[in-house]
Structure formats: structure tokens, C-alpha cells
Amino acid sequence: MRVKSAVHAGAVHLLGCGGTHQGDHIAHLAPMLLSVLSELAKRWK
């Protein structure tokens, strides 16, 4: 997964990723789960 652009505004973080292959379409799922779950865990404490 190649991050091509990023925007951060307060608590909102948006990454734009590039890819042209079949695996690129779903390559974001595992990293997204790890990053989202860790941030949610911080908020729920």
C-alpha cells in the first residue's frame, strides 16, 4: 500500500493510497483495523 497523500485536521486523519492491482483494492483493510482500533481504544478509556 502506497500512501500518496495525507490530510490531518484535528482528530480527522485521511490517507489517499494508490494501487492498480487486484490486491491493492483490499490492502488497506488490515492496517486500517489496527490503526482504527488503537485510536478507538484510546477514546474509550
C-alpha positions as CSV (number, residue, x, y, z in Angstrom):
1,M,0.0,0.0,0.0
2,R,1.5,3.3,-1.1
3,V,0.3,6.5,0.7
4,K,0.1,9.2,-2.0
5,S,-1.4,12.0,0.0
6,A,-2.5,12.7,3.6
7,V,-4.6,15.3,5.3
8,H,-4.9,15.8,9.1
9,A,-7.4,18.2,10.7
10,G,-7.9,17.9,14.4
11,A,-9.0,14.3,15.1
12,V,-9.6,13.5,11.4
13,H,-6.9,11.8,9.5
14,L,-7.3,10.9,5.8
15,L,-4.8,8.9,3.7
16,G,-5.0,8.6,0.0
17,C,-3.4,5.4,-1.3
18,G,-2.5,4.3,-4.8
19,G,-2.6,1.0,-6.5
20,T,-3.5,-0.7,-9.7
21,H,-3.5,-4.4,-8.9
22,Q,-6.2,-6.7,-7.6
23,G,-4.6,-6.9,-4.1
24,D,-4.3,-3.1,-3.9
25,H,-8.1,-2.9,-3.7
26,I,-8.2,-4.6,-0.2
27,A,-4.7,-3.9,1.0
28,H,-5.9,-1.2,3.4
29,L,-8.2,-3.4,5.5
30,A,-5.6,-4.9,7.9
31,P,-3.7,-1.7,8.6
32,M,-7.0,0.2,8.9
33,L,-8.2,-2.2,11.5
34,L,-5.0,-1.8,13.5
35,S,-5.0,2.0,13.4
36,V,-8.7,2.5,13.9
37,L,-8.9,0.0,16.8
38,S,-6.0,1.6,18.6
39,E,-7.4,5.1,18.3
40,L,-10.9,3.9,19.4
41,A,-9.4,2.1,22.4
42,K,-7.7,5.4,23.5
43,R,-11.0,7.2,23.3
44,W,-13.0,4.6,25.2
45,K,-10.7,4.7,28.2
